[in-house]
Amino acid sequence: MNRFQRVLVQLVLVGWAAWVALPTAAQADTGAVRVVFTKGGFIVGVGSGHGVLTFRGHHYPFNVSGMSVGFTIGASTTQLTGRALRLRSPGDIQGTYSVVGAGGALAAGAGGVQLQNEKGVILQLSGPKVGVELSAAVGGVQIALQ
């Protein structure tokens, strides 16, 4: 094989590998998410709420619960909206979520957060918080379809 043929074969293999790695519309989609979450605590924060996943034209209600350990004092209600990425079916939204990367925005009280569950579903959420809460804690969120 001459050099041109080797380069051409390598490009075809790299292109094929990239194409295989990308999810198709049938494999993974994005859904819209609305969540209302109420949290309170002193040292240990606990919270619960409810939400709705809109996916492929259907609405799927779910329950949210969570706990954080660290410095937490006060109470708040957060109304979040955003999207759920990498969904293959509505059931994929269920699971335990933790903060992705260094963005502990939910615990820090900012208006946005990115969470990921064990199935690889990513929730990108933002919205206003009502109440008084000061928090520097680490925690997780559990979502279960109703």
C-alpha positions in Angstrom: 0.0 0.0 0.0 1.4 3.4 -0.8 1.2 6.3 1.6 -1.9 7.9 0.0 -3.9 4.6 0.4 -2.8 4.2 4.0 -3.9 7.8 4.8 -7.2 7.2 3.0 -7.9 4.0 4.9 -7.0 5.7 8.2 -9.4 8.6 7.4 -12.2 6.2 6.6 -11.6 4.3 9.8 -11.6 7.4 11.9 -14.7 8.7 10.2 -16.5 5.4 10.7 -15.5 5.3 14.4 -16.8 8.8 15.0 -20.1 8.0 13.2 -20.6 4.8 15.3 -19.9 6.8 18.6 -22.5 9.4 17.9 -26.0 8.4 19.1 -28.7 8.4 16.5 -32.1 10.0 17.1 -33.5 6.5 17.8 -30.8 5.9 20.4 -30.8 9.2 22.4 -33.0 12.3 22.6 -33.5 15.4 24.6 -36.5 16.0 26.9 -37.8 19.1 28.6 -37.9 19.1 32.4 -39.8 21.2 35.0 -39.0 20.6 38.8 -40.2 22.2 42.0 -37.9 21.3 44.9 -38.2 22.4 48.6 -35.2 22.0 50.8 -34.5 22.8 54.4 -32.1 21.8 57.2 -29.4 22.6 59.7 -26.1 20.7 59.0 -28.0 18.0 57.1 -30.3 19.3 54.4 -33.2 17.3 53.1 -35.7 18.0 50.4 -38.4 16.7 48.1 -40.4 17.8 45.2 -42.1 16.9 42.0 -41.5 17.4 38.3 -42.6 16.6 34.8 -40.5 15.2 31.9 -41.8 16.1 28.4 -40.4 13.5 26.1 -41.4 12.7 22.5 -44.7 14.6 23.0 -45.8 12.9 26.2 -45.7 14.1 29.8 -44.2 11.9 32.6 -44.6 13.1 36.2 -41.9 12.2 38.7 -41.0 12.6 42.3 -37.7 14.1 43.5 -35.9 13.5 46.8 -32.5 14.5 48.0 -30.1 15.0 50.9 -27.0 17.0 51.4 -24.3 16.8 54.1 -22.2 19.8 55.0 -23.0 23.3 56.0 -26.7 23.9 55.4 -29.1 26.3 57.2 -32.5 27.6 56.2 -35.2 26.6 53.8 -35.9 27.3 50.2 -38.1 26.4 47.2 -36.5 26.2 43.8 -38.5 26.1 40.5 -36.2 24.7 37.9 -36.6 24.3 34.1 -34.3 22.8 31.6 -33.5 19.7 29.6 -32.7 16.1 30.0 -30.0 14.9 27.6 -29.1 11.4 26.5 -32.6 9.9 27.0 -33.4 6.7 25.2 -36.7 6.1 27.0 -38.7 8.0 29.7 -37.5 5.5 32.4 -33.9 6.7 31.9 -34.6 9.8 33.9 -35.0 7.6 37.0 -32.0 7.2 39.3 -29.6 8.9 41.6 -28.0 12.1 40.3 -24.9 13.9 41.4 -23.4 17.2 40.5 -21.3 17.0 37.3 -17.8 18.5 37.4 -17.0 21.5 39.7 -20.5 23.0 39.3 -21.9 22.7 42.7 -24.3 25.5 41.9 -27.4 24.0 43.5 -25.7 23.5 46.8 -24.1 27.0 46.6 -27.5 28.6 46.0 -27.0 29.8 42.4 -29.7 29.5 39.8 -28.4 26.6 37.7 -27.1 23.1 38.0 -26.0 20.2 35.9 -26.5 16.7 37.2 -25.8 13.2 35.9 -27.2 9.8 36.8 -25.7 6.3 36.5 -27.4 5.8 33.1 -25.5 8.8 31.7 -28.6 11.1 31.6 -27.6 14.7 32.1 -30.1 17.3 33.6 -29.3 20.9 32.8 -31.6 23.0 35.0 -31.9 26.6 36.1 -34.4 28.8 37.8 -35.2 31.1 40.7 -35.0 30.1 44.4 -37.5 31.5 46.9 -36.5 31.5 50.6 -33.5 31.9 52.8 -30.8 29.2 52.6 -27.1 29.2 53.0 -25.5 26.0 51.9 -22.0 24.6 51.2 -22.8 20.9 51.1 -22.4 17.8 49.0 -25.4 15.7 48.1 -27.4 13.8 45.6 -30.9 13.7 44.2 -33.1 10.7 43.5 -35.7 10.8 40.8 -38.5 8.2 40.4 -41.4 8.2 37.9 -44.8 8.2 39.4 
